[in-house]
Amino acid sequence: MPEYVLSVDIGTQGCKAALFDRGLRRKAVSFAPLEVCSPRAGVAWQEPATIYEGFLAAVKQLLAGSGINPKEIGVVGIDGQMAGIMGVDEAGQAVTVYDSWLDTRCRRYVEQMRREWGQKVTQLTGGPVSFTHGPKILWLKHERPELYKKVCKFVTVGAYMVGAITGLQGEEFFFDHTGMQYSGFGDNLRREWSDELLYAFGVEKNKMAWILSPFEVAGHITPAFTRVSGLVQGTPVIAGCGDTAASIYGTEALETGALLDCAGTASVLCSKADAYTPDMTHQVITLMRAPEQEQWYPMAYINGGGLCVRWARDNLSGAVKGTYEELEKEAALVPAGSDGLYCIPHFAGRVLPYHPNLRGGFVGMSWNHTRGHLYRSVMEGIAYEYAFYLSALKKMYPGYGFQKLYTMGGGARSRLFGQIKADVLGVDVVICDEVDTALRGTARIAAKAVGLLDLGDLSEAKYGGEPAPGQEDKEICIRAEEENRAEYARMTEGYIRLIEKLEAFYGE
């Protein structure tokens, strides 16, 4: 009888794979790095062959290190980056690169869509137009027409990998519904493609993949993938979902009116809502459909926010690279507000709201500022941006409390970062015990899809429900320090004014 779920998360910087048992306890994990091709600013893509190789390496490493018989794996689930897009031909082979969410070459078409149909796109898709699928598809159509003609279906990177290991033909490819807010051409509420939007921009409807629930079985492991991977032929593979959707779903703790901080390559602040309410007024919040259809995840994010923290580590520590821990010790000695120093964390432009010309920087430098000040101000800049997002959420959902923030991802490992977010936002911050919750979320979807989940044996102390025995005292909660609140309120107000002036300086 199958006892395990194989879960794979295809991120920007690598593929993570994990095995979970029927109680969703993680038994083994592996990682294989991925390369982002970025020859110049604003250009970023990933080669499909490289993604496949990274996926295969992570799976083989996992199987070799776990000691588990592949026959005991009952289902495979995959999640992946959400805002990028790629094309496959009629045979299901990649005919384009994966146009990364970090790539901004489609800017001309972002502005066209915003100018001509911006409000309608937000109303129907749930998300403001940005560097996402719609403009990227238009860029390919007009700038690379020979490739556009070869595309049978436009797909996300997660769907591409599902097709690659199950042998899907082009017409069989799918688009999971958690990505509709990035699509540019979808009717999110109805879970269908919008004839109105597709016609307006001259995109053929037959190039859009059929829309599928993440819980659907999309295919089965092929003999060819069995030979190279060791997985058993015929093992079911679910459609899966986007990585952020999987991360949120994996926490299982996000009650309506709570907040979740996904502190990864992007810095994402989101919540959970029970109704479809696009942000028509502010164009800040994008509305993601949850894996389970009757729930919604309103969210906004800093494009590469986590990369700002990594940049600070790599560039503020001399020829011999320092560690996050070393820099944090110095930053912890710096008072709240970094003695008036601001970091603008939009190194790649601002996504929500859309201001692509805006660039990162440090403002307010004086002789007394040290690298500890600089490092702390990077974390504070991300928290100030979160405060701006939270103000938009409060206007959209006036009855919600927003008093608790769960944090997961690599940035959640920093206690100082969590304290800064608590102090700036005025919330209690709960550090999820398992910070890589995308793997767990995908495993949970996969197990439910094939009836493998053992509901009587779940250890979900950090993810909702009653704590398991012995787990009651392990939740790490950071409370806001009142002595910092006034200073951070002043700095947040200054940050918002500064952003407005910088947007005017850089222009639209």
C-alpha positions in Angstrom: 0.0 0.0 0.0 1.4 3.5 -0.9 2.7 5.3 2.2 4.5 8.4 0.8 3.9 11.6 -1.2 6.7 13.0 -3.4 6.5 16.9 -3.4 8.7 19.1 -5.6 8.9 22.9 -5.5 10.4 24.6 -8.6 11.7 27.9 -7.3 13.7 30.6 -9.0 17.0 29.5 -7.5 16.5 25.8 -7.3 14.3 22.7 -7.1 13.4 21.3 -3.7 12.0 17.8 -3.3 10.6 16.1 -0.2 9.0 12.9 0.8 6.0 13.1 3.3 4.2 10.2 4.9 0.5 9.8 5.2 0.4 12.1 8.3 2.3 14.8 6.3 5.5 14.4 8.3 8.5 15.2 6.2 10.8 12.2 6.0 13.5 13.3 3.5 14.4 16.4 1.5 16.8 17.3 -1.3 17.8 20.4 -3.3 19.3 21.0 -6.8 20.2 24.6 -7.9 18.8 26.3 -10.9 20.4 29.0 -13.0 18.7 32.3 -14.0 20.1 33.6 -17.3 20.4 37.4 -16.9 22.8 38.9 -19.3 21.7 42.5 -18.5 19.3 44.4 -16.3 15.7 43.7 -17.0 16.4 40.4 -18.8 15.9 37.1 -17.0 14.9 33.7 -18.3 15.5 30.0 -17.4 16.1 27.2 -19.9 13.5 24.4 -19.9 16.2 21.8 -20.3 18.0 23.2 -17.2 14.8 23.2 -15.2 14.2 19.6 -16.2 17.7 18.6 -15.2 17.4 20.3 -11.9 14.0 18.6 -11.2 15.5 15.2 -12.1 18.6 15.8 -10.0 16.5 16.7 -7.0 14.3 13.6 -7.4 17.2 11.2 -7.8 19.0 12.7 -4.9 15.9 12.4 -2.7 15.3 8.7 -3.6 19.0 7.8 -3.1 19.2 9.5 0.3 15.8 8.4 1.7 16.1 4.7 1.6 12.5 4.5 0.6 11.3 2.1 -2.0 9.8 4.1 -5.0 6.9 1.6 -5.0 5.8 3.1 -1.7 5.3 6.5 -3.3 1.6 6.9 -4.1 1.5 10.3 -5.8 3.7 13.1 -7.1 2.8 16.8 -6.7 4.6 19.8 -8.2 4.4 23.5 -7.6 6.3 26.3 -9.3 7.0 30.0 -9.9 3.8 31.7 -10.8 4.2 35.0 -12.7 6.4 33.7 -15.6 5.1 31.9 -18.6 6.4 29.6 -21.4 5.1 27.9 -24.5 4.9 24.2 -25.6 4.3 22.9 -29.1 1.8 20.2 -30.3 4.1 17.4 -29.1 4.4 19.0 -25.6 8.0 20.1 -26.1 9.2 23.6 -25.0 9.4 26.0 -27.9 10.3 29.1 -25.7 12.4 29.7 -22.7 10.7 30.2 -19.3 10.1 33.9 -19.4 10.8 34.7 -15.7 8.8 36.9 -13.4 12.0 38.8 -13.0 12.1 39.7 -16.7 10.8 43.2 -17.6 11.2 43.3 -21.4 7.4 43.2 -21.8 7.1 46.7 -20.3 5.7 48.2 -23.5 2.8 45.7 -23.4 2.2 46.2 -19.7 1.6 49.9 -20.4 -0.6 49.1 -23.4 -2.8 46.8 -21.4 -3.0 49.2 -18.5 -3.8 52.1 -20.7 -6.5 50.4 -22.8 -8.0 47.8 -20.5 -6.4 48.2 -17.1 -9.5 48.4 -15.0 -11.2 45.6 -16.9 -8.2 43.3 -16.5 -8.2 43.9 -12.7 -11.9 43.3 -12.5 -11.8 40.0 -14.4 -8.5 38.5 -13.5 -8.3 39.8 -9.9 -4.8 41.3 -10.5 -3.5 44.6 -11.8 -1.5 44.4 -15.0 2.2 44.0 -14.3 5.2 41.9 -15.6 3.0 38.8 -15.7 1.6 36.4 -18.3 -0.5 38.7 -20.5 2.2 41.3 -21.3 4.8 38.5 -21.7 2.5 36.7 -24.2 2.0 39.9 -26.2 5.8 40.5 -26.1 6.3 37.1 -27.7 3.5 37.7 -30.2 4.9 41.0 -31.5 8.7 40.7 -30.8 9.2 37.0 -31.5 6.4 36.1 -33.9 8.2 33.0 -35.3 8.2 31.5 -31.8 4.7 32.6 -31.0 3.4 30.7 -34.1 5.0 27.5 -32.8 3.2 27.7 -29.4 0.4 25.3 -29.0 -0.3 26.2 -25.4 1.1 28.8 -22.9 1.8 27.1 -19.6 3.4 27.8 -16.2 6.7 26.1 -15.2 4.9 23.7 -12.9 2.5 22.5 -15.6 5.5 22.2 -18.0 7.2 19.8 -15.6 4.0 17.8 -15.1 3.8 17.4 -18.8 7.4 16.5 -19.2 7.3 13.5 -16.7 3.8 12.3 -17.8 4.2 12.7 -21.6 1.3 15.2 -22.1 0.7 16.3 -25.7 0.3 20.0 -26.4 -3.5 19.9 -26.4 -3.5 18.1 -23.1 -1.6 20.8 -21.2 -3.4 22.7 -18.4 -3.3 25.9 -16.4 -4.0 25.6 -12.7 -6.6 28.1 -11.4 -4.3 29.6 -8.7 -2.5 31.5 -11.5 -5.5 33.2 -13.0 -4.8 36.6 -11.4 -1.5 36.7 -13.4 -2.9 35.5 -16.7 -4.0 38.9 -18.1 -6.8 37.1 -20.1 -8.7 35.1 -17.5 -12.1 35.4 -15.9 -11.0 34.4 -12.4 -14.4 34.3 -10.8 -15.8 32.0 -13.5 -12.6 30.0 -13.9 -12.6 30.5 -17.7 -10.8 32.5 -20.3 -12.2 35.9 -21.2 -13.2 36.1 -24.9 -13.5 39.8 -24.4 -9.9 40.3 -23.3 -8.4 37.7 -25.7 -10.2 39.4 -28.6 -9.1 42.9 -27.5 -5.4 41.9 -27.7 -5.5 39.5 -30.6 -4.5 36.4 -28.7 -6.0 33.2 -30.0 -8.1 31.3 -27.4 -6.8 28.0 -28.7 -3.3 28.9 -27.4 -4.7 29.0 -23.8 -4.5 25.8 -21.8 -7.5 24.3 -20.2 -8.1 25.4 -16.7 -7.7 22.8 -14.0 -8.1 22.4 -10.2 -4.8 21.7 -8.4 -6.4 18.6 -7.0 -6.9 16.9 -10.4 -4.7 14.1 -11.5 -3.1 15.4 -14.7 -1.2 12.3 -15.8 1.0 9.4 -14.8 4.8 8.8 -14.8 5.9 7.6 -18.2 8.3 4.6 -18.8 10.8 7.1 -20.2 10.9 9.1 -16.9 10.9 5.9 -14.9 14.2 4.8 -16.6 16.0 8.1 -15.7 14.5 8.8 -12.3 13.7 5.6 -10.6 10.1 6.5 -10.0 7.5 3.8 -10.7 5.7 3.9 -14.1 2.1 4.8 -13.7 2.4 6.8 -10.5 -0.2 9.6 -10.6 0.9 13.2 -10.9 -1.5 16.0 -9.8 -1.9 19.3 -11.6 -0.5 21.1 -8.6 -0.4 24.9 -8.2 1.7 28.0 -7.9 4.4 28.1 -5.3 2.9 31.0 -3.3 -0.5 29.3 -3.3 1.2 26.1 -2.1 3.1 28.0 0.6 -0.1 29.6 2.0 -2.0 26.3 1.8 0.9 24.5 3.5 0.7 26.6 6.6 -2.9 25.5 7.3 -2.9 28.2 9.9 -4.1 31.2 7.9 -7.5 32.0 9.2 -9.6 34.7 7.6 -8.2 38.1 8.7 -4.7 36.8 9.6 -1.6 37.7 7.6 1.1 35.6 6.0 4.6 36.7 5.1 6.3 34.5 2.4 9.9 35.6 2.9 11.6 34.1 -0.1 13.1 35.5 -3.3 10.1 37.7 -3.5 8.7 39.3 -0.3 5.0 38.5 -0.3 2.4 39.8 2.2 -1.0 38.1 1.9 -4.2 37.2 3.8 -7.2 35.0 3.3 -10.7 36.2 2.3 -14.0 34.5 1.6 -15.2 36.7 -1.3 -13.8 37.9 -4.7 -13.0 41.6 -4.2 -10.6 42.9 -6.8 -8.6 46.1 -5.8 -10.2 48.4 -8.3 -9.4 51.6 -6.4 -5.7 51.3 -5.4 -4.4 48.7 -7.9 -2.1 47.4 -5.1 -3.6 44.0 -4.1 -3.8 41.1 -6.4 -6.4 38.4 -5.7 -5.3 34.8 -5.9 -7.8 31.9 -6.0 -6.8 29.4 -3.3 -6.3 25.7 -4.2 -9.8 25.1 -2.7 -12.1 27.1 -4.9 -14.2 29.0 -2.4 -11.3 30.8 -0.8 -9.2 33.7 -1.9 -5.7 35.0 -1.1 -5.4 38.8 -1.4 -1.7 39.6 -1.7 1.1 42.1 -2.8 4.8 41.6 -3.2 8.2 43.2 -3.6 9.8 41.9 -6.8 13.0 40.4 -5.4 12.7 41.6 -1.9 14.6 38.6 -0.5 17.3 39.3 -3.1 17.8 42.7 -1.5 18.8 41.0 1.8 21.1 38.6 -0.1 22.6 41.6 -2.0 23.3 43.3 1.4 25.0 40.1 2.7 27.2 39.7 -0.4 28.2 43.4 -0.8 28.5 44.7 2.7 31.0 42.2 4.0 34.2 42.6 2.1 36.2 40.2 -0.1 35.5 37.3 2.3 31.7 37.0 2.3 30.1 37.5 5.7 27.1 35.5 7.0 23.6 36.6 7.7 24.2 35.8 11.3 27.2 38.1 11.5 25.4 41.0 9.9 22.4 40.5 12.1 24.5 40.8 15.3 25.6 44.2 14.1 22.1 45.2 13.0 20.6 44.2 16.3 22.8 46.8 18.0 21.2 49.5 15.8 18.2 51.3 17.2 14.7 51.0 15.5 14.6 53.2 12.5 18.4 52.8 11.8 19.0 56.4 13.0 16.9 57.9 10.2 18.3 55.7 7.4 15.9 54.5 4.7 16.4 51.6 2.3 14.2 51.6 -0.8 13.9 47.8 -1.6 12.7 48.1 -5.2 16.0 47.2 -6.9 14.0 45.9 -9.9 11.2 48.4 -9.9 7.9 48.5 -8.0 5.4 45.9 -9.0 2.3 46.7 -6.9 1.4 49.4 -7.5 3.1 49.5 -10.9 6.1 51.9 -11.0 8.8 50.1 -13.1 11.2 53.0 -13.2 11.5 53.2 -9.5 14.9 51.9 -8.2 16.4 51.0 -4.9 18.6 53.1 -2.8 19.7 54.3 0.6 18.4 57.7 1.7 19.5 59.7 4.8 23.1 58.6 5.0 25.4 60.2 7.5 28.9 59.6 8.9 27.6 57.6 11.9 25.9 55.0 9.8 27.7 51.6 9.8 27.1 48.4 7.8 24.9 47.3 10.6 22.6 50.3 9.9 22.6 49.5 6.2 21.7 45.9 6.8 19.0 46.7 9.3 17.5 49.4 7.0 17.1 46.8 4.2 14.9 44.7 6.5 13.1 47.8 7.7 12.4 48.9 4.1 10.7 45.6 3.3 8.6 46.0 6.5 7.7 49.6 5.6 6.5 48.4 2.2 4.5 45.7 4.0 2.9 48.5 6.1 1.8 50.1 2.8 0.2 46.9 1.6 -1.5 46.4 5.0 -3.1 49.8 4.8 -4.6 48.8 1.4 -5.9 45.5 2.9 -7.5 47.3 5.8 -9.4 49.6 3.4 -10.5 46.6 1.3 -11.5 44.5 4.3 -12.5 46.9 7.1 -14.0 44.2 9.3 -10.9 42.1 9.4 -8.5 42.2 12.4 -5.1 41.7 10.8 -3.5 41.2 14.3 -1.4 38.1 13.6 1.2 37.5 10.9 2.6 34.1 10.2 6.1 34.1 8.5 7.6 31.3 6.4 10.4 31.0 3.9 14.1 31.7 4.2 13.6 35.1 5.8 11.5 33.5 8.6 14.7 32.1 10.1 15.7 35.6 11.2 14.4 36.5 14.6 15.4 40.1 14.1 13.6 40.4 10.8 10.5 39.0 12.5 10.8 41.5 15.4 11.1 44.4 12.9 7.9 43.2 11.1 6.1 42.9 14.4 7.1 46.4 15.5 6.4 48.1 12.1 3.0 46.4 11.5 1.9 46.3 15.1 1.1 42.6 15.0 2.1 39.3 16.7 4.5 37.4 14.4 4.4 33.6 14.5 7.3 31.8 12.9 6.1 28.7 11.1 8.0 25.6 12.4 8.4 24.4 8.8 9.5 27.5 6.8 9.5 25.7 3.4 5.7 25.3 3.5 5.3 25.1 -0.3 6.5 21.5 -0.2 4.1 20.7 2.5 1.2 22.4 0.8 1.8 20.6 -2.4 2.1 17.3 -0.5 -1.2 18.0 1.2 -3.0 18.7 -2.1 -1.5 15.6 -3.7 -2.4 13.3 -0.8 -6.0 14.6 -0.7 -6.3 14.2 -4.5 -5.7 10.4 -4.3 -7.1 9.7 -0.9 -3.7 9.1 0.7 -4.1 11.6 3.6 -4.4 10.0 7.0 -6.6 12.5 8.7 -6.3 10.7 12.0 -2.6 10.9 12.2 -1.7 14.5 11.3 0.9 16.4 13.3 -0.2 20.0 12.5 0.9 22.0 15.6 2.0 24.9 13.5 -0.6 24.7 10.8 -4.0 24.8 12.4 -6.1 22.4 14.4 -5.2 21.2 17.9 -1.4 20.8 18.7 -0.1 17.3 18.7 1.1 15.9 22.1 4.4 17.5 23.1 4.0 20.3 20.5 2.1 22.8 22.6 5.0 25.0 23.6 7.0 25.0 20.4 5.2 27.9 18.5 7.5 30.9 18.4 5.6 34.1 18.8 7.2 37.5 18.5 5.2 40.4 20.0 5.6 44.0 19.0 7.8 46.1 21.3 5.8 49.2 22.2 8.9 51.4 22.7 9.6 51.0 19.0 6.1 51.6 17.7 6.2 55.4 17.7 9.6 55.6 15.9 8.5 53.0 13.3 5.2 54.8 12.7 7.1 58.0 12.0 9.6 56.2 9.7 6.8 54.4 7.9 5.0 57.7 7.2 8.3 59.1 5.9 8.9 56.0 3.8 5.6 56.5 2.0 6.2 60.2 1.4 9.7 59.3 0.1 8.4 56.7 -2.3 6.0 59.2 -3.7 8.8 61.7 -4.3 11.0 59.1 -5.8 8.3 57.9 -8.2 7.9 61.5 -9.4 11.7 61.7 -9.8 12.0 58.5 -11.8 8.8 59.2 -13.8 6.1 56.9 -14.9 
